[in-house]
Amino acid sequence: MTNNRRVNPKPFVPTKGEVYENVAGGKYLCESSYQDADGRPIAWLVNIKTGWSLTAKGIVRYEDGSIEWDYSTDGCFVTLDDRRQEMIDRAIQREIDRKVTRAAMKNKQNSILNAMLCCLI
């Protein structure tokens, strides 16, 4: 059986202010990101639960949205101050809004398909 988290990794530059889940289940706030001279994605990430901060290098994203990196440097604990907590809260709310929107769109599509099927019967 194939682990879906490991399907089709693609280089990925995280967006500042967004929260991402890594393949181990940790959630990380992206504080900044860029590509190095060789085009490798690099980001400063902060674990939103523990405050562990790191510079992730060689980041990839899988089809399920989870991320992983080749290695990290500069690891240390940082304080999750009010500004960071607000960024985390906004990022989580955006993800909730996206899920609600996707669910509403799916329900609307199903309603339309059901109406079309009723007309055919």
SVG drawing of the C-alpha trace seen along z (x, -y; Angstrom):
<svg xmlns="http://www.w3.org/2000/svg" viewBox="-38 -41 61 43">
<polyline fill="none" stroke="black" stroke-width="0.4" points="0.0,0.0 1.4,-3.4 1.6,-6.2 -0.3,-9.1 1.9,-11.6 4.8,-10.4 3.2,-10.8 4.7,-13.2 6.8,-15.6 7.4,-18.9 9.7,-21.7 7.7,-24.2 8.3,-27.7 6.0,-28.3 4.0,-31.6 4.8,-33.9 2.0,-33.9 0.6,-30.5 0.7,-27.3 1.8,-24.0 1.7,-20.5 4.8,-18.4 4.7,-14.6 5.2,-13.9 2.1,-15.9 3.8,-19.1 2.2,-22.4 4.7,-25.2 4.1,-28.9 6.2,-30.3 8.0,-33.4 9.8,-34.0 10.9,-32.1 12.9,-32.4 14.8,-30.3 18.6,-30.1 20.9,-30.6 20.3,-27.0 16.5,-27.4 16.1,-25.3 13.2,-26.4 14.3,-27.7 12.1,-28.9 12.2,-30.0 9.5,-27.9 8.2,-28.0 6.4,-25.0 3.1,-26.5 2.9,-24.1 6.4,-24.1 7.9,-27.3 10.8,-25.4 12.2,-27.5 14.3,-26.3 15.6,-27.1 14.2,-24.4 16.2,-23.7 15.1,-21.7 11.3,-21.9 8.9,-19.7 5.1,-19.5 3.1,-16.3 -0.2,-15.9 -2.0,-15.8 -0.5,-19.3 2.0,-18.0 5.5,-19.3 9.0,-17.9 12.5,-19.2 16.0,-17.8 17.5,-19.2 17.4,-22.2 19.8,-24.6 19.6,-27.3 17.2,-25.4 16.2,-27.2 13.1,-28.0 11.3,-31.3 8.5,-32.9 5.1,-32.8 4.3,-36.4 1.0,-38.1 2.0,-39.0 2.9,-35.4 -0.2,-34.1 -2.4,-36.4 -0.7,-35.2 -1.3,-31.6 -4.9,-32.3 -5.5,-34.0 -3.8,-31.1 -5.9,-28.5 -9.1,-30.5 -8.2,-30.7 -7.8,-27.0 -11.2,-26.5 -12.8,-28.9 -11.3,-27.0 -12.6,-23.7 -16.1,-25.2 -16.1,-26.7 -15.0,-23.4 -17.8,-21.6 -20.4,-24.1 -19.3,-23.9 -19.5,-20.1 -23.0,-20.2 -24.1,-22.7 -22.7,-20.5 -24.4,-17.4 -27.7,-19.3 -27.4,-20.3 -26.5,-16.8 -29.5,-15.4 -31.8,-17.9 -30.5,-16.9 -30.9,-13.2 -34.5,-13.8 -35.2,-15.5 -33.8,-12.5 -35.9,-9.9"/>
</svg>
